[in-house]
């Protein structure tokens, strides 16, 4: 499988333990990621149930997808990050340019709108 150009893809937005990231299930060509962003692969669980079991700079087995973050994740000494609260998918589809231009206030508004929507459904 040939990695895709990150600049031409469309992404889901996720909240991962307070880190707002882009997510795609496509392998990305790392040379197409702007230097100001951080790119990691996501390992699915052994049950292949779509959970973010482990995040690393590169994953070969049980690959689930790729995330792009504005700040680095706190990797352990084995270069892994294990999500504490899982992934929270946020509404909308975004390009890399959209994500790079978004402010923290815009991210907060998206999260707030999702929380309001969830509360109204209860």
C-alpha positions in Angstrom: 0.0 0.0 0.0 1.4 3.4 -1.0 1.1 6.1 1.7 -1.2 9.0 0.6 -0.4 12.7 0.5 -1.6 14.2 3.8 -2.4 17.5 2.1 -5.1 16.0 -0.1 -6.9 13.9 2.4 -10.0 14.7 4.5 -10.0 13.8 8.2 -12.2 13.3 11.2 -11.6 15.4 14.2 -11.0 13.6 17.6 -10.4 14.6 21.2 -7.8 12.2 22.6 -7.3 12.7 26.3 -7.5 16.5 25.7 -5.4 16.5 22.5 -7.3 17.6 19.5 -6.2 15.6 16.5 -7.1 14.7 13.0 -7.8 11.0 12.3 -7.8 9.0 9.1 -7.7 5.2 8.5 -5.2 5.8 5.6 -1.4 5.5 5.9 0.1 8.9 5.2 3.3 9.9 3.5 5.2 11.5 6.4 7.1 13.8 4.0 3.8 15.5 3.3 3.1 16.4 6.9 4.1 20.0 7.7 7.0 20.3 10.2 4.8 22.1 12.7 2.5 19.1 13.2 3.1 15.7 14.8 2.0 12.4 13.1 1.5 9.1 14.8 0.0 5.7 13.9 -2.7 4.1 15.9 -2.8 0.4 16.8 -6.2 -1.3 17.1 -6.8 -3.7 19.9 -6.2 -7.4 19.4 -10.0 -7.7 19.0 -9.9 -5.3 16.0 -12.8 -3.4 17.5 -11.7 0.1 16.4 -10.3 1.2 19.7 -7.1 3.2 20.0 -5.1 0.6 21.9 -1.6 2.2 21.4 -0.2 5.2 19.6 3.4 5.2 18.2 5.4 7.1 15.5 5.0 4.0 13.3 2.9 0.8 13.6 2.9 -2.3 11.3 0.7 -4.8 13.1 -3.0 -4.1 13.9 -2.8 -0.7 12.1 -6.0 1.2 12.7 -5.2 4.7 11.4 -3.1 7.8 11.6 -3.5 10.9 13.8 -2.1 14.4 13.3 -1.7 16.6 16.3 -0.6 20.2 16.9 1.4 19.3 19.9 3.4 16.2 20.7 1.9 13.3 22.7 3.8 12.3 25.9 5.4 9.1 24.6 6.9 6.6 27.1 10.5 5.3 26.9 9.3 2.7 24.3 7.9 5.6 22.1 4.3 4.6 22.9 1.2 6.5 24.2 -1.7 4.6 25.7 -4.9 6.6 25.7 -6.5 7.0 29.1 -10.0 7.9 28.1 -10.2 6.6 24.6 -11.0 8.7 21.5 -13.9 11.0 21.2 -15.0 11.7 17.7 -16.1 15.3 17.0 -18.5 16.5 14.3 -17.2 17.5 10.9 -14.8 16.6 8.2 -11.6 18.7 7.9 -8.6 19.2 5.6 -5.1 19.6 6.9 -5.3 23.3 6.1 -8.5 23.7 8.1 -6.9 22.1 11.1 -3.8 24.2 10.9 -5.8 27.4 10.8 -8.2 26.4 13.7 -7.7 28.1 17.0 -8.1 26.6 20.5 -11.3 28.6 20.9 -12.7 27.0 17.7 -11.8 23.5 19.1 -13.4 24.4 22.4 -16.6 25.5 20.6 -16.8 22.2 18.6 -16.4 20.2 21.8 -19.0 22.4 23.6 -21.5 22.0 20.8 -21.0 18.2 20.8 -21.5 18.1 24.6 -24.7 20.2 24.3 -26.0 17.8 21.6 -25.3 14.8 23.8 -27.0 16.4 26.8 -30.1 17.2 24.8 -30.4 13.5 23.8 -30.6 12.4 27.4 
